[in-house]
């Protein structure tokens, strides 16, 4: 299975990190299991009660910069999120095809961008465990632009700070909300990473053309 892209017409490849280059299993486990466990221990409650206590905060912040901000979650939970991420950083995993895909694009002289909602501290922790920073011409966290990738302000800020031709670009991300924002901004080619967590089934019924693995995009 492959998705044909007009590579000669593409200069810039904008890549998400979690769920596109890294296995989202780490984040799913961290936020859905590990944080509730530590929150429960800290506040003397059951894990189920902790999940119920955290749920309104997750619902309220979905799609906002706070959703991705470890400082915000430290204040909300009393748990040092950065320290906890470092504690379990050994579980950060590159998706199996990531390195070969990045190598292939560099050989084709494409400009590679890492555009992520990850907090800068989270980004640093993950790039320590998954040493791929050298592949990228630009590494941009949405926290630098004060807007998440789901928001038009991110794309306006990105273009103002690092000018590029959106029509000659491809955005690859596992978040449909992010992809819709990129599409609205005018990014010419949109691709959904449909298998972000390799411990879960491939997603179907997606709004944009999708791939299971990055190597499906290579000629």
C-alpha positions as CSV (number, residue, x, y, z in Angstrom):
1,X,0.0,0.0,0.0
2,X,1.3,3.5,-0.9
3,X,0.2,7.0,-1.3
4,X,1.6,8.8,-4.3
5,X,2.8,12.3,-3.7
6,X,4.2,14.6,-6.4
7,X,7.6,14.8,-4.8
8,X,9.2,17.0,-7.5
9,X,6.6,19.7,-6.5
10,X,7.3,19.5,-2.8
11,X,10.2,21.4,-1.1
12,X,9.2,21.3,2.6
13,X,8.2,18.3,4.6
14,X,6.4,19.3,7.9
15,X,6.5,16.3,10.3
16,X,4.7,15.9,13.6
17,X,6.7,14.0,16.3
18,X,4.4,12.0,18.6
19,X,2.4,9.5,16.6
20,X,4.2,10.2,13.3
21,X,7.9,9.7,14.0
22,X,7.6,8.4,17.6
23,X,5.2,5.6,18.8
24,X,2.3,7.3,20.5
25,X,2.1,4.3,22.9
26,X,4.5,6.2,25.2
27,X,2.2,9.2,25.6
28,X,-1.0,7.2,25.8
29,X,0.5,5.2,28.7
30,X,1.9,8.3,30.4
31,X,-1.3,10.3,30.4
32,X,-3.9,7.5,30.7
33,X,-2.2,5.2,33.2
34,X,1.0,6.6,34.8
35,X,-0.2,10.2,35.6
36,X,-3.4,9.0,37.2
37,X,-1.4,6.5,39.3
38,X,1.0,9.1,40.5
39,X,-1.8,11.6,41.1
40,X,-3.7,9.0,43.2
41,X,-0.6,8.3,45.2
42,X,0.1,12.0,45.9
43,X,-3.5,12.7,46.9
44,X,-4.4,9.5,48.7
45,X,-7.1,8.3,46.5
46,X,-7.8,5.4,44.2
47,X,-6.6,5.4,40.6
48,X,-10.2,5.4,39.4
49,X,-11.0,8.5,41.6
50,X,-7.8,10.1,40.2
51,X,-9.1,9.6,36.6
52,X,-12.4,11.1,37.5
53,X,-10.7,14.1,39.1
54,X,-8.4,14.6,36.1
55,X,-11.1,14.1,33.4
56,X,-12.6,17.7,33.5
57,X,-9.2,19.2,33.2
58,X,-8.4,17.1,30.1
59,X,-11.8,18.0,28.6
60,X,-11.5,21.7,29.3
61,X,-8.0,22.0,27.8
62,X,-8.3,19.7,24.7
63,X,-7.1,21.6,21.6
64,X,-5.4,24.4,23.7
65,X,-1.8,25.0,24.4
66,X,-2.4,24.0,28.1
67,X,-3.2,20.5,26.9
68,X,0.5,20.1,25.9
69,X,2.1,22.3,28.7
70,X,3.9,20.3,31.4
71,X,4.0,23.4,33.6
72,X,0.3,23.7,33.5
73,X,-0.2,20.0,34.4
74,X,2.4,20.4,37.2
75,X,0.2,23.1,38.7
76,X,-3.0,21.2,38.2
77,X,-1.8,17.9,39.7
78,X,1.1,18.6,42.0
79,X,3.1,16.0,40.0
80,X,6.4,17.1,38.5
81,X,5.6,16.1,34.9
82,X,9.0,16.7,33.5
83,X,10.7,14.6,36.2
84,X,8.1,11.8,35.6
85,X,8.8,11.9,31.9
86,X,12.5,11.6,32.5
87,X,11.9,8.7,34.8
88,X,10.2,6.6,32.1
89,X,12.0,8.1,29.1
90,X,13.6,4.7,28.4
91,X,10.2,3.8,26.9
92,X,10.3,6.5,24.2
93,X,10.4,4.6,20.8
94,X,11.0,5.7,17.2
95,X,8.6,4.1,14.9
96,X,10.5,1.4,13.0
97,X,10.4,3.1,9.6
98,X,11.3,6.7,10.8
99,X,15.1,6.7,10.3
100,X,14.9,5.2,6.8
101,X,12.2,7.6,5.8
102,X,14.2,10.6,7.0
103,X,17.3,9.4,5.2
104,X,15.4,9.0,2.0
105,X,14.1,12.5,2.1
106,X,17.4,14.0,2.9
107,X,18.9,12.2,-0.1
108,X,16.2,13.9,-2.2
109,X,17.2,17.3,-0.8
110,X,13.9,18.0,0.9
111,X,13.8,20.5,3.7
112,X,12.6,18.7,6.8
113,X,10.7,20.5,9.6
114,X,9.8,19.0,12.9
115,X,6.6,20.9,14.0
116,X,5.3,19.7,17.3
117,X,3.0,20.6,20.1
118,X,5.4,19.1,22.6
119,X,6.5,21.4,25.4
120,X,10.3,22.3,24.9
121,X,11.3,20.2,27.9
122,X,9.3,17.2,26.6
123,X,10.9,17.8,23.2
124,X,14.4,17.8,24.7
125,X,13.7,14.6,26.7
126,X,12.4,12.7,23.6
127,X,15.2,13.9,21.3
128,X,17.7,12.6,23.8
129,X,16.2,9.2,23.6
130,X,15.4,9.3,19.9
131,X,18.4,11.1,18.3
132,X,16.9,12.5,15.1
133,X,17.4,16.2,15.6
134,X,20.2,16.3,13.0
135,X,17.8,15.5,10.2
136,X,15.8,18.7,10.6
137,X,16.3,22.1,9.0
138,X,13.8,23.5,11.5
139,X,12.5,22.3,14.9
140,X,9.6,24.3,16.1
141,X,7.5,23.8,19.3
142,X,4.1,25.4,19.3
143,X,5.0,26.9,22.7
144,X,7.4,29.2,20.9
145,X,4.5,30.6,18.9
146,X,2.0,30.8,21.8
147,X,-0.6,28.7,19.8
148,X,-1.1,25.0,19.3
149,X,-1.0,23.6,15.8
150,X,-4.8,23.2,15.8
151,X,-5.1,27.0,15.8
152,X,-4.6,29.4,12.8
153,X,-2.3,31.5,14.9
154,X,0.3,28.7,14.9
155,X,0.4,28.6,11.1
156,X,0.5,32.4,10.8
157,X,3.3,32.6,13.3
158,X,5.2,29.8,11.7
159,X,5.1,31.4,8.3
160,X,6.1,34.8,9.6
161,X,9.0,33.4,11.6
162,X,10.2,30.8,9.0
163,X,8.8,31.7,5.6
164,X,7.9,28.8,3.3
165,X,5.6,28.1,0.4
166,X,2.6,26.1,1.8
167,X,1.5,25.0,-1.6
168,X,4.9,23.3,-2.1
169,X,4.8,21.6,1.3
170,X,3.4,18.4,2.8
171,X,2.1,18.1,6.4
172,X,2.2,14.7,8.0
173,X,0.4,14.4,11.3
174,X,-1.8,12.0,13.3
175,X,-4.2,14.7,14.5
176,X,-7.0,15.5,12.2
177,X,-7.6,18.8,14.0
178,X,-4.0,19.8,13.2
179,X,-4.3,18.6,9.6
180,X,-7.5,20.6,9.1
181,X,-5.8,23.7,10.4
182,X,-2.8,23.2,8.1
183,X,-5.2,22.6,5.2
184,X,-7.1,25.8,6.0
185,X,-3.8,27.7,6.0
186,X,-3.1,26.4,2.5
187,X,-0.6,23.5,2.9
188,X,-0.8,21.8,-0.5
189,X,-0.5,18.2,0.6
190,X,-2.0,16.7,3.7
191,X,-1.3,13.1,5.0
192,X,-2.8,11.4,8.1
193,X,-0.5,9.0,10.1
194,X,-3.2,6.4,10.7
195,X,-1.2,4.1,13.0
196,X,0.2,6.4,15.7
197,X,0.1,3.8,18.5
198,X,1.5,0.5,17.3
199,X,-0.2,-1.3,20.2
200,X,-3.6,-0.3,18.9
201,X,-5.5,-0.9,15.6
202,X,-4.9,1.2,12.5
203,X,-7.5,4.0,12.4
204,X,-10.0,4.1,9.5
205,X,-12.6,6.6,8.1
206,X,-10.2,9.5,8.2
207,X,-10.8,12.9,6.6
208,X,-7.6,13.1,4.6
209,X,-5.5,10.6,2.7
210,X,-3.8,8.3,5.2
211,X,-0.8,5.9,5.6
212,X,-0.1,3.2,8.0
213,X,3.7,3.7,7.8
214,X,5.9,6.5,6.5
215,X,7.6,4.3,4.0
216,X,4.4,4.1,2.1
217,X,5.1,7.7,0.9
218,X,8.4,6.9,-0.8
219,X,8.5,6.4,-4.5
